[in-house]
Amino acid sequence: MTSAQTPRTSLREGLRHAPKVNQPFIPDTAPVRRSHIHPNQSPPPMSLTQTHSMSPTNLDSPHVLNETWEGKEHRVPMSTREVWTPGNRPSLFSSISEKGKQVKQADFYDPYFPLKFVEVPKSDHIYKRAHYGLQSGISDEVDFALYHLVQISNQRGDKFKFEGFPLLAENLMEKAIEISAISTGVKWELQYGFHQTTDRLNALNALHGTRDILERIKKIPITLPNDSLETYEFSHCLRNVKEATLILRNMVLLKDNAFYISRYASGLLRDFLVIMINIPDQPRLNELKNDALDIAEEVTKFMRTDPEDPLWISLLNCLDSPDRAHVVRALWALTHFSTEVEEPEANRAMDSTPKETLQQLYFLSLLDLDKDILSGALDFWYQYSLSRENIETMIEVFNFRTIFIPRMIALLTHEGRPSKKETVLQEEQVAPPPTEIPRVPPELLKDLMELSEPERSSRWLRCCFVEDAECEITQIALWQAYQSRFADPRVPGGGVLPAAEFIKNVSTTFTNAQAQVINGPGSSTRFIIKGIRPLDAAYTFEGFPYIYCRWQDNAKPTKICQRAFGTPTDLRNHVYSDHMGLAATETPGQYNLDKAESPVHTCLWDNCTKFRSAGLSADTAMVAGHISSHLPEDRPADAEAPTSKRAVLQERIVRKWYYMDTPVSERGEPVGVAYKAALVLRNLARNLPNGIAPAFNGLSWKKASFLSHRPKIIEVWDRNRSLRKELTELIMILEKEEYY
């Protein structure tokens, strides 16, 4: 290399070349290290990782492969460092940017805050679009908003909250109470200011609620006709009202929304519910009333009440409705009142429940077939019976001792499911299986020899063995028994099946029999057939056991006849003819029983001692009658084959307990009507007056009320395991009165 080339080479290394059309331009900011690279040498090879990260296929990568540049033989790979920016790491900068944007939100429910100047942050989201459309009052926009809010509240109810959309609840309730304009022609006006008068009949105090709203509703006449003829404007307005009410109903199913609307819009909420519950009773408006009662069920738990509360009075009036849905929902709303309010006197209305309503609630507790109404009535009685003053009122309303308490005791077994528990006191013991394979009588052997294999071996197995899952027999014993009965030494192979085929035929004959190998201790191995056992006696092809003659015959070596017969009739004919020597008559099965000329008859059946001391007898009929007592009775022609079970040596003794348990939850805790009835009885026992009950012979109220029902309570305690805890507490309270 000449000195003249050196400046040009250095100059060329310092110049930047234009990138290709399809490659981004990335400037080289690293210094050229000429002290380490000779001009004629190629740059050092790149690592595998760098090559992969700067591959030409990754066009979006900030690193471009060095070999793709022009003049790559004179370039050095450039080292870069990634810098985090809001563009590539937005999550790191979101908290920083939001700090300066956080502004203290205005209290939209402050009575001094001018609501008409409220501005909601703008957004292109469908939630905001629907929100603004509802606020605009434009007919098309309202239709659009209500339609989409129904879908949103139904599908995204867990995410759609009132706190994110100020005034949404108020706008929906204001739209819903337009039902009054439809039914009466009078539109309600909402007043939020302290200085605004509410003397006008249609003015409502939206901040604190209108206490005389029921009187105002009664003064406004209903102009809605009962016919079903509707104009387009009427149908359109009614649809909007139903959609607004449905949106509110869907949203308050979320507890956060129910708490929010009952706290920050309690005044308007009360008036809205009272108006909707007291709309005219027409089928086309029934859906509105049901939705309003559903809303009341969710929000009343966060609301206070008193005897003059219009909402409480409206819910009580619903108990007289002929519509079951209204009664059920009203009961739920009444029993939920103030349950989530921590103040001790949040619900002061229940203590002042009218006596007519108490009678109606008792009638509702008689509906055994309607679980919802019955459960709601018991919820009310549970809360009502927590106060001693309320129980004194109940005593005045109806016959407490003979009506109310027996009804509660009867409900302790409501929906009870019978169950049984067994305790084994003594296990059953059966006779051990026979150790010997039954012999084949000549009569059976003759029939078997007429069959060919493998049918003959299968027939023999069915006649001498039976399936028994608890028994077993060795394969060698079974094979030897088979060979000893059917092998013919004059025939090659004995004329029997080979051992392997015979063992296989056992499993074919008995489906539950299995050939097994048992490895014993040491080197001993046992080959068994599991699942069969020998019979006590051989069976006929029809499945009846052979009957053996037990007559003692001194002419035989065994001194026992032991001939086998398939039926009791054949055995009787054999004994009378062959052993007693009686002559048969013309009638089949009948013999000549005339008195013998000399004493020749006796009984030799199986060591019978009847005639041993008296000696022989000439009374043929008497001896034949005695011998017939040893013989089995004749078998009917249509008799079924007996079961070959082993004899029971010890009976199984079991103690059984029968229960009537009421429903429990997944955690094993009692639930349902019976559980609530037990709680009501416990409240009554605790809060009954301490004085002497009049007209009960000086007995206290507890003794007069529960004394005659104590045995029934004990019986239910014994049979209903689900309620034992609650009934135990009840019994302990009653025992303190020292009845006995």
C-alpha positions, 0 to 999 in steps of 0.5 A: 500500500502506498502513502498516496492511497492512505488519505483516500482510504481514510477519507472513504472510511469517514464518509457516509453512504446513502442507504438502499431504498428498502433499508432505513438510514442509521448513522454511524456514531461509533469512532473508527478504530484504525489502530486495530484494523488494517485497511486491507483487513476485513472487519471481525466477524459478528457473533451469532446473537448479533447476526440473528438480531440484525438479520435482513428479514427484520426490517423494523429492527434498529440494527441493520446488518453490516454486510448489507451496507455499501462499502461493507469491506471498509466498515466497522459494526456499530454498537447501539443502546436502546433508550426508553421513551414514551413511544416504546415504553408507554407504561413507564411514563403513564404514571408521570403524565397522569400526576399532572392531570389529576384534578379534584373531582367536584361533589356532584351531589353537594346540594350547593353545587350548581348541577346545571353547570356540570360538565362531564369529561368528553370521550368517544367511547360508546359509554360516553356517547350513550350518556350524552345522548340520554342527557341531550333529550333529542328523541333519536339520541335518547332512543340510541342511548337507551338501546345501547345502555340496555345491552351494556347493562346486561352484558357488562354489568360488572364494569358499568358503574354509576360513579363513572357516569355522573347524573346517569342514575338521575337521568334514567330515573327522570326518564322512567317516571315519565310513566306518570305523564303517560298514565295521568297526563301530569309530568313530575318536576324535580326540585334540587334547591333548598329555596325552590318550592314544592307546593305544586302537586307535581313537584318532587323534592329530589334531594331528600324525597317527598314525604307526602308523595302517596297523597299527591299520587292519589290526588292525580286522576288516572287518564290511561284507558284500559283498552290495548289500542295505542298510538305510535307516540304512546308506544314509543314513550312507554318503550323508553320508560321500560328501557330506562327502568330495565337499565336501572334494574340491571345496574343495581344488581351490582352491589356497588351500584346499589350502594351508590344510588341509595347513598347519593340519590336517595331522595329521588330514588325513594320517589321513583320507587314509590311512583313505579310501585303505584302505577295503574294495574294494567298488564302492559305496565306489569313489567315496569312494576316487577322491575321496580320491585327488583330495584327495591330489593337491591337498594332497600338494604342500604336505606333507612325507614320509618313507619311513615316512609312512603316506600315502606307503605307501598311495599306493604300494600303489595302484599295484598296484590293478586300477582304472585310476583309482586308479593314475592318481590315485596317480601324480599324488599321488606325483609332486606330493609336496612340490613346493611345499615349499621345504625341500631334504629335504622329500621323503625318501621317493622315495629309498627307493622299494622295488625292486618298486615301481620294476619296477611303474613301469617296466611302467606306462611301457610302456602306450603307449595310456594317456596318463595312466598313461604321463605319470604314470610319466614324472613319477615317473622324472624326479624319481627320476632327479635323484639319482645314488644313485637311478640306481645303484638303477635299475641294480640293478633292471633291465637299464639299458642294453638296457631302460630307455634304449631305452624312453625313446628310443622315447618321444621320438616319442610322439604325433609328428605328421608334417609337411613343410617345402618350400624352393623352389630353382627356380621353374617357368617356363612358355611365354608365351601365344601372341600370335596367335589360331589360324586356323579350319580350313575343316572347323571353319568349316563346322561353325560356320557352321551354328550361329546366334548366340550359340551360334556365337560361344560355340563359336568361343571354346571352340575357339580360347581356354582359361581362364588366370588369368595371361593376358589379351587386348585386347577390340579384338583379340578383336572383330576376330578374331571379325568377320574370321572370321564377318562377311558384308558382304552382310548388314546388320550383318555377321550377327554380334553387336554388340560389347557383346553379344559381350564379354558373351558372352565372360564367359558362355562362360568363367565366370572371364573378366572384362572390365576397364579398365586405366588406363595412364600418361597418358591411355592406357586399355586394355580387356581380357578377363582370364582367357583366352588363345589356343590354339596350334591350334584345337580340335574340338567334342569338345575335341581339337586339329586336326592340321595336315599339314606336307607340302611342296607346291611347287604351293602358294604357302606350300609347306606343305599345312596342311590340318587334320584332326580325328583322326590317322587322317584325317591318315594317310589324307591323306598316304598317298593324296594325297601318296604316291599309294598305293592303298587296299586293301579293308581300311579304313586299309590301303594297297598297299605293293608295291615301285614299278617306279621310284624315285618315293617320298621324304619331304617332311614338314617339311624332313625330310632323310632322302632328300635325299642318297640321292634317290628310292626304289622301296621303298614299304614302307620310305618309308611306314614312315619317314613314319609316324614323323612322324605321330601315333599313332591315338587310342583311341575312349574317349580323353579330351580333353587339357588345354591347359596351357602347356608347361613351360620350367623345372621347379620344384625343391623341397627337402622336409624331413619332420618328426615333431614332438611336441606343444607348448603355445600358447607353443610350449614342448614338452609331453607324454610325449616331452618328459618322456622327453627330460628323463629321458634328460638326467638319466640322462646327467648323473647316471650313475656316473663309474666303469667299467661292469663287463662292458663292456670298460672303458667308462664308464657313459655310453659303455656306456649311450648309445654304441649309441643315439647315432645314434638320438638324432641322428635324433630330434633331426633330425626332432623340432623340438619337442625340439631344445633338450633333445636338444641338451643331452643330446648335448652331455653325451654328447660330453664323453665323447669317444666318437670 
